Amino acid sequence: MTTDRPAAERPRRRYAPRLPPEQRRAQLLDAAFTVLGRVELHELSMEAVAQEAGVGKPVLYTVFSTRAELVAALLERERERSLEQVAATLPADLLGSDPVSAASATVEAFVGVALENPTRWRLILATPASAPDEYRAALRNSRAEVIERADALVRMGTALDPRLAAMDSELLARVLLTVAETLGRLAVSDPAEYPRERLEEFVRSIVHLLAGTPAP
């Protein structure tokens, strides 16, 4: 026959410390992002996120009532952060610089950003099949914004450099973005096969080829 242990001897349930709503939300999104570094998006579970955050599932459900809501919030946050990172790689203008070298440096910087944030950029460049349609639409809009800004820079470059004068600025901007995206996708998907040095060397070669100038 067993007897209940005295209440004083029972292990106390661990409770997560109270946090302001926005701070709790950020904590849970950070935890979900950390879990995504180990699993695919379709494998992300509420239980794993709660465990990573060190909270009970009821705490998680008070902030995100469903897994779909959590995933949508996480994807939107990472999309916004990726836009900020891309903006940081683009030069403010090309005055006083060599447009060809600037293009090469920009693509290389983008590859570097992807390598430094592989989890985020897998979501952006290798969009999981389980990602919501709204997220895919937001990514398309973000890409259009990047192309518009890149086109403005390319037009400035073609005006400054006679070697580029005959080029279609919009098509060149799209080509450069496609190259950057492809290299970034390879970098985060298979870094052993496509190390940074290999990708950067290719970038320099292809940019100089497009400009009709000999690679250094």
C-alpha positions in Angstrom: 0.0 0.0 0.0 1.4 3.4 -0.9 0.8 6.7 0.8 0.8 10.1 -0.7 4.0 12.1 0.0 3.5 15.1 2.3 2.9 18.2 0.3 6.1 19.8 1.6 8.1 17.0 0.1 6.6 17.0 -3.4 8.7 18.6 -6.1 7.3 22.0 -7.0 6.3 22.7 -10.6 8.7 25.1 -12.3 7.0 28.2 -13.5 8.3 30.5 -16.1 9.0 34.0 -14.8 6.4 36.6 -15.8 7.4 38.8 -18.7 5.8 41.7 -20.5 3.7 40.4 -23.5 6.1 41.8 -26.2 9.1 40.4 -24.4 7.4 37.0 -24.0 6.5 37.0 -27.7 10.1 37.8 -28.7 11.3 35.0 -26.4 9.0 32.4 -28.0 9.9 33.5 -31.5 13.6 33.3 -30.7 13.0 29.8 -29.3 11.1 28.7 -32.5 13.9 30.1 -34.6 16.5 28.1 -32.6 14.4 24.9 -33.1 14.3 25.6 -36.8 18.1 25.5 -36.8 17.7 21.7 -36.1 14.5 20.7 -37.9 12.5 21.5 -41.0 9.6 23.9 -40.9 7.0 21.2 -41.1 8.6 19.5 -38.1 8.4 22.5 -35.9 6.1 21.6 -32.9 4.6 23.7 -30.1 6.1 21.3 -27.6 9.6 21.7 -28.9 9.3 25.5 -28.9 7.9 25.5 -25.3 10.8 23.3 -24.2 13.4 25.5 -25.9 11.9 28.6 -24.3 11.8 26.9 -20.9 8.1 27.5 -20.5 5.0 25.3 -20.2 2.8 24.8 -23.3 0.0 26.9 -21.6 2.3 29.9 -21.6 3.0 29.4 -25.3 -0.7 29.1 -26.2 -1.5 32.3 -24.4 0.7 34.1 -26.9 0.1 32.0 -30.0 -3.2 30.2 -30.0 -2.2 27.8 -32.8 0.9 26.5 -34.5 -0.1 28.2 -37.7 -0.2 31.6 -35.9 3.3 31.0 -34.4 4.7 29.9 -37.8 3.2 33.0 -39.6 4.6 35.4 -37.0 8.1 33.8 -37.2 8.2 33.8 -41.0 7.1 37.4 -41.1 9.7 38.5 -38.6 12.5 36.7 -40.5 11.3 38.2 -43.8 11.5 41.7 -42.3 14.9 41.0 -40.9 16.1 39.6 -44.2 15.0 42.8 -46.0 17.0 44.8 -43.5 20.1 42.7 -44.1 19.7 43.0 -47.9 19.3 46.8 -47.6 22.6 46.9 -45.6 24.5 45.1 -48.4 23.3 47.6 -51.1 25.5 50.7 -51.5 23.8 54.1 -50.9 25.2 55.3 -54.2 28.0 54.6 -56.6 29.6 58.1 -56.8 33.3 57.8 -56.5 33.4 54.0 -56.8 33.9 51.6 -59.7 30.4 50.2 -60.5 31.8 46.8 -61.5 33.7 46.4 -58.3 30.6 47.6 -56.3 28.4 45.0 -58.0 30.9 42.3 -57.1 31.2 43.5 -53.6 27.4 43.7 -53.1 26.8 40.1 -54.3 29.7 38.9 -52.1 28.2 40.7 -49.1 24.9 39.1 -49.7 26.5 35.6 -49.8 28.2 36.5 -46.5 24.9 37.5 -44.9 23.4 34.2 -45.9 26.3 32.2 -44.5 26.1 34.1 -41.2 22.3 33.5 -40.9 21.7 30.1 -42.6 18.4 29.3 -40.8 16.9 32.6 -41.8 18.1 32.4 -45.4 16.9 28.8 -45.8 13.4 30.2 -45.1 13.9 33.0 -47.7 15.9 31.3 -50.5 14.7 27.7 -50.2 11.1 28.4 -49.1 9.7 25.3 -47.5 6.7 23.6 -49.2 4.8 24.0 -45.9 5.2 27.7 -45.9 1.8 29.6 -46.0 0.7 31.2 -49.3 0.6 34.6 -47.5 4.3 34.3 -46.8 5.1 33.4 -50.4 3.2 36.5 -51.5 5.1 38.6 -49.0 8.4 37.3 -50.3 7.5 38.1 -53.9 6.7 41.7 -52.8 10.0 41.9 -50.9 11.9 40.7 -54.0 10.2 43.3 -56.1 11.3 46.0 -53.7 14.9 44.8 -53.8 14.8 44.7 -57.6 13.5 48.2 -57.8 16.3 49.5 -55.6 18.9 47.4 -57.4 17.7 48.7 -60.7 18.2 52.3 -59.5 21.8 51.5 -58.5 22.5 49.8 -61.8 21.1 52.8 -63.8 23.4 55.0 -61.8 26.3 52.6 -62.6 25.5 52.6 -66.3 25.5 56.4 -66.4 28.9 56.5 -64.6 30.7 53.7 -66.6 30.8 53.7 -70.4 31.4 49.9 -70.3 27.8 49.5 -69.0 26.1 52.1 -71.1 24.5 49.7 -73.5 23.1 47.3 -70.9 19.5 47.1 -69.9 19.6 48.2 -66.3 16.5 46.3 -65.2 17.6 43.0 -66.7 21.1 43.4 -65.3 19.6 44.1 -61.8 17.5 40.9 -62.1 20.5 38.9 -63.3 22.6 40.0 -60.4 19.8 39.3 -57.9 19.3 35.9 -59.4 23.0 35.1 -59.2 23.1 36.3 -55.6 20.0 34.2 -54.6 21.4 31.1 -56.3 24.8 31.4 -54.6 23.1 32.2 -51.3 20.9 29.1 -51.7 23.9 26.9 -52.4 25.9 28.4 -49.5 23.2 27.6 -46.9 22.2 24.3 -48.4 25.6 22.7 -48.8 28.4 24.9 -47.3 30.9 22.1 -47.5 30.5 21.8 -51.3 30.2 25.5 -51.9 32.5 27.3 -49.4 32.5 31.1 -49.3 35.8 31.4 -51.2 34.6 29.4 -54.1 31.4 31.5 -54.4 33.2 34.8 -54.1 35.7 33.8 -56.8 32.8 33.0 -59.1 31.1 36.3 -58.3 34.1 38.2 -59.4 34.4 36.3 -62.6 30.8 36.6 -63.7 30.5 40.3 -62.8 33.6 41.1 -64.9 32.2 38.9 -67.7 29.0 40.8 -67.8 30.8 44.1 -67.8 33.2 42.9 -70.6 36.2 43.5 -68.5 39.1 41.1 -67.6 38.8 39.5 -64.2 41.6 40.4 -61.8 
